[in-house]
């Protein structure tokens, strides 16, 4: 007897465990010691997808969950999802379903909710909760029904594939084929080779179950030509199981056996051993034709994997096949034992077609053993199941036909509605277009007239503003030129008094002192001080006629600094109107004095000024790249001594930093309050 086998590639929207290298894993673990909380979560994700064992990978996800809950990080929904996925691989379906539900409850958007619903559907399928599985798949599709993004379409293709698997297991092959074709079409348009591969394989399986072997072979071979990701390439051996079984049923026995043996060899020891039971079962049935020993050998290997099979129909079929093989070898005791296990599973799940085969086989055994009463009882039960099968098959055919009719009718109604809507939309679009064109033309004309008027008015205003601005600028420039000329002349007089006459008198006073004429030396010194004071007053007379910052900038424009690059930082950031006049006057004097020293002594090519007001203190620094001087000689300089006196008058301090050939920096710190 040939039994149905669900050779389905699971199309969950989950990341497969990737085959990585040992070094990256080691590096990831080392990074954990110094990583931030958010970085640790990223590393846990990377470790989960590396080549470490699944149990260890799930331990890292659990650490991530604990960290995310403790620190209230926004990655908790993804961690729950990975925990659910990992438990699916471990066949811990109840635990996985719990994590999938937790992920769904905090999912940030519909796309992620669709992923969660899809995963929940897979868990419910595995737990034989069929109504819930269908509900979750339907919810997944509903969440992304109007989303045409690539991500949403990819999810839709996968959900369609899994929903088709559900129909397949229910025996609704035509509905399954429709969903598989939809999934394949979407996946192909997106270039999603992995899911396209799944859909093609499962289409082949559907047609094989319908005994349409040419179609089945077409889709299996097409699946083998798809370039899937390297880590999933071994799944092509699962396709070889379906193709090999199909070849055997088409009479291509040798090619079929070769494909099945190759699949068995490649799957043993791989992470996809779960499919070995399917390969063993296919080989067992293939060898039934001419090699009972090998058929029994593979039947026993299939039973050794029975715990990994979640489909009770397949499990019952495996025990039935094993019983028939023992019967063929006249090992009636083991035959009846296997058939009894098959009968228990089939009865529990109401698989009447298998129960018919089981009771018929038991009838044959009891007849050979000359147990007439038991033989008759089992024959009557077998015939009863046969009658039931006839009714069920007829009802199924009627139901399938009715489903196809309603589906076709609904599709036609939808098509008619779409055509009608398209026609109405076209009429409305034409009317809307006409109205829009007229409205746009009217508005454009009005806007054009308004624009011309507005432009003329604005042009007149602009001309008036520009004329007023030019007149104001000319007046300001004239006033500034007068002020600067007056300041320059005043500075020239002050410089002559202070820089030349005062210094000459100081030299005379020093000579008289050396010639033992102290009285005259003292008088000359007094005259010198009066001249310096006069020079200072000359500088201060028109001070308020121009802003302080303009006077500072005017100093930088001094002809003596024509070859020196002068920069200012922070000068315009200070509200100089809030600074007291005596402070500004003395500060300007100090700056002038320092500029004079730079010109006369430093040979600098660059001078940088920096102004800053902070916490009630005014900081002013002047830095040049000149030849510098020894700080021991500072006290001997007349100009620097005068700067110190001016700073003392305004509660200020002066700091001088200089070295030979390394330039000079002078810093003024003035307390304002």
NORNORZI-V297988 format. One record per pair of residues at least 12 apart in sequence whose C-alpha atoms are under 6 Angstrom apart, sorted by the first residue. I is the first residue (numbers start at 0). J is the second residue. D is the distance in Angstrom with one decimal. If there is no record, write none. Layout:
BEGIN
I&J&D, I&J&D
END
This chain:
BEGIN
7&201&5.8, 8&197&5.8, 10&157&5.8, 16&48&4.9, 17&48&5.4, 17&49&5.4, 18&50&4.8, 19&49&5.2, 19&50&4.9, 40&63&5.6, 43&59&5.5, 76&102&4.6, 76&105&6.0, 76&106&5.9, 79&98&5.3, 79&102&5.1, 80&99&5.7, 80&102&5.6, 83&95&4.1, 83&98&5.0, 83&99&5.3, 92&122&5.7, 96&122&5.9, 99&115&6.0, 103&115&5.5, 109&142&5.6, 113&139&4.1, 113&142&5.9, 116&135&5.1, 116&139&5.1, 117&136&5.5, 117&139&5.8, 117&158&6.0, 120&132&4.1, 120&135&5.0, 120&136&5.6, 156&182&4.3, 156&185&5.9, 159&178&5.5, 159&182&5.6, 160&179&5.5, 160&182&5.8, 163&175&4.2, 163&178&5.4, 179&198&5.3, 183&195&5.0, 183&198&5.4, 192&227&5.3, 193&227&5.2, 196&222&5.2, 199&218&5.4, 199&222&5.3, 200&219&5.4, 200&222&5.7, 203&215&4.0, 203&218&4.9, 203&219&5.2, 219&242&5.9, 236&262&4.7, 239&258&5.7, 240&259&5.3, 240&278&5.8, 243&255&3.9, 243&258&5.1, 243&259&5.4, 276&301&4.9, 276&304&5.7, 279&297&5.2, 279&301&5.3, 280&301&5.8, 283&297&5.0, 283&298&5.4, 295&324&6.0, 298&321&5.6, 315&341&4.4, 315&344&5.7, 315&345&6.0, 318&337&5.2, 318&341&5.1, 319&338&5.4, 319&341&5.6, 322&334&4.0, 322&337&4.9, 322&338&5.3, 355&381&4.8, 355&384&5.3, 358&377&5.4, 358&381&5.1, 359&381&5.5, 362&374&4.6, 362&377&5.2, 362&378&5.5, 493&534&4.4, 496&534&5.7, 497&531&5.1, 497&534&5.8, 501&527&5.0, 504&527&5.8, 508&520&4.4, 508&523&5.6, 563&604&4.4, 563&605&5.2, 564&605&4.5, 565&605&5.9, 565&606&4.8, 565&607&5.8, 566&607&4.9, 567&608&4.8, 567&609&5.9, 568&609&4.7, 569&610&4.8, 570&610&5.4, 582&649&5.8, 585&645&5.6, 589&642&5.2, 601&625&4.6, 601&626&5.4, 602&625&5.3, 603&624&5.2, 603&625&3.8, 605&623&5.6, 605&624&5.9, 606&622&5.6, 606&623&4.4, 607&621&5.8, 607&622&5.2, 608&620&5.7, 608&621&4.8, 615&671&5.5, 616&669&5.6, 616&670&4.6, 616&671&5.6, 617&668&5.8, 617&669&5.1, 618&667&5.8, 618&668&4.9, 619&666&5.8, 619&667&5.0, 620&665&5.6, 620&666&4.3, 621&664&5.6, 621&665&5.3, 622&663&5.8, 622&664&4.3, 623&662&5.5, 623&663&5.5, 624&662&4.3, 625&662&4.4, 626&659&5.7, 626&660&4.0, 626&661&6.0, 626&662&5.3, 627&657&5.4, 627&658&5.2, 627&659&4.6, 627&660&5.4, 627&661&5.8, 627&662&4.4, 627&663&5.3, 628&657&5.9, 628&658&5.4, 628&659&4.9, 629&658&5.9, 651&668&5.5, 651&669&4.1, 652&667&5.7, 652&668&5.2, 653&666&5.6, 653&667&4.7, 654&666&5.1
END
